[in-house]
Amino acid sequence: MIEDSKVILNQSFFRGSWLHLQDQEFLREYCRISGQIFFNVAAFNVLTRRHPIVGYVNAYLYSPEIIRSFTEDDANELRFWMRSKGIGQTFVYSSHKYPFLKNPESNGGTLFIDLTQSEETLWSNLEQRCRTAIRKAKRNNLTVYIGGGAEYLRQWYAIYSNLAENRGFSVQPEKVLMGLMNKGWGNLFTAWCGGQLLGGVFFLFREYCIPLAAGFGIGPECRRYSPGNLVFWEAIKYAKEQGLYFFDFMGANDDPNHGPTKFKRSFGGEFIRIYKYSINGHPIKKWLYNVAVKSKKIFVH
């Protein structure tokens, strides 16, 4: 049975990253902080948004290897919900191929690192260029600080939001990141050199670890010292020390020359291909919604 969340629905919708939605407690709190909504369908958590005029708009379900296969009954219940209450489509992301869902799309996947391996094995799995970058950062006295509270988050967020504006990607709201940090479900790892903040990454720490938001400066120190390698390596070690099971880089491209993917692959994770399926809602509602979006008469993003 589908249960609607009781959270207030008046904030912007989360965009940009996939989440491990099987973690109900985390998702419920995320929705409470951000003002989004989730509902439960056949033991899966689905993240959606609600427009004050048109109602629920699209839904996103992420089903990686670590949870049971999505079934045809699940798909039918989700399809019924979208047709009766929703507008748009449900997007299912999974490493499985489902015969009852048509036309899967795949332009990549994600990278998992098994944190049950020893630290020595994790280090040896790094590509040579990644180990070299980490050693270089340490030789140049780069340090990684974990946490720092609201003050460090504020300083880093200025770098993060400026980078997002320059490169055109969406950002996580600062209040959401602060709320997750206060709950102990996420933490900020920042890189420093001689008292200067070079940037950092906000990681989620549940049974898994994922990078939720990353931002580094464009100054000469960042180009010279590659602080991102050291930050991610320290986060991987920290996640292992906390007893977490795996680290998920949240997205990887098939293009071997794609910069972000090349960086992620250098940490030696296992590539898991992710397939995207679309489950359509009510066709007339979807058409009307698309017309409204194109005419910009309804603000939805």
Buried (B, 14 or more C-beta within 10 A) or exposed (E): EBEBBEBEBEBEBBEEBBBBBBBEEBBBBBBBBBBBBBBBBBEBBBBBBBBEEBBBBBBBBBBBBBBEEBBEEBBEBBBBBBBEBBBBBBBBBBBBEBEEBEEBEEEBBBBBBBBEBEEEEBBEBBEEEBBEBBEBBBEBEBBBBBEBEEEBBEBBBBBBBEBBEEEEEBBBBBEBBBBBBEEEBBBBBBBBBEEEBBBBBBBBBBBBBBBBBBBBBEEEBBEEBBBBBBBBBBBBBBBBEEEBBBBBBBBBBEEEEBEEBBBBBBBBBEBBBBBBBBBEBBEEBBEBBEEBBEEEEBEBE
